[in-house]
Amino acid sequence: MKTKQIHRISFISLLLVLLLACCACGGGGQDAQKDNASSGSHKERGPVLIAKAEGKKIIKNDAAEIDVSNISQGYVCVKYLGNNKKVKMQMTKDGETYTYNLLKRGSYEIFPFFDGSGDYTIAIFENAGGSQYMQACSEKVNVKLEDENLPFLYPNEYVKYTADDPIVALSDEVTAKSGDDLKKVEDVFNYVTKTIDYDYDLAESVATDYLPDIDQVLEKKKGICFDYASVMSSMLRIQSIPTKLVIGYAGDVYHAWISVYTEDEGWVDNIIQFDGKNWTMMDPTTAASSGEMDDITNDSRYNALYFY
């Protein structure tokens, strides 16, 4: 690993606080009254895919461990070993950089390869005071995915669950009568938008390093746009439907929504609901709103920046 290089980093991901604080575009969910009935036989999901740090191939120095045992599955496991309070990790491919806060100490965090197969640089930075960071390690990784959709079928730090979490049983329950993947998307979408209210209090006070806690969101039945997108992404990935949690702009507001992949349609971007024939914008936060639905049907308002 390359070590000890001083950097002054412009961390675009810090704009996430704007996403969390400013996307109060929707809310006022309703009691769940859904009809999951659909024509055709039910399509069984595959096993719930869970990311693991298996330790078969590890890149390590005094600052961090990077477990690349399962990079062909679309994710990397990173463990920070130091004691610096502010640590960031960057993943770069073809000039595009994703920046994350490393929040854990001594345990692995999971991150997706956001742009499919290819060469990535993974670098870890420790805070050296103010906005200055010191590079603790840097490693190039060549990724050859078994399937280009795999990064969006596993959980990660933004879409986080285990095979034993309540959301797995909930996902199965909500889609129990869904006939195919498109119906599963519709049923999950309807469930999320009808049962989760927008949390205005959280939006006003959320921390810059906030990450969705899916169990808590489901228990409280409240969340912000990041939570809506994370819950729906989790439920669909559990059903073996590749789903991207998308962060970008809706108009001039930093925001989160989803994109889904089906065998019949490919990637369905910038969508809100499926009526059996046509799609409109798939932004669960706005769909949960009691008004302003006309404003979000124009997909030109949406500018995707990051995919998780």
Secondary structure, 3 states (H helix, E strand, C coil): CCCCEEEECCCHHHHHHHHHHHCCCCCCCCCCCCCCCCCCCCCCCCCCCCCCCCCCCEEECCCEEEECCCHHHCEEEEEECCCCCCEEEEEEECCEEEEEECCCCCCEEEEECCCCCEEEEEEEEEECCCCEEEEEEEEEEEECCCCCCHHHCCCCCCCCCCCCCHHHHHHHHHCCCCCCHHHHHHHHHHHHHHHCEECHHHHHHCCCCCCCCHHHHHHHCEECHHHHHHHHHHHHHHCCCCEEEEEEEECCEEEEEEEEEECCCEEECCCCEECCCCEECCCHHHHCCCCCHHHHCCHHHEEEEEEC
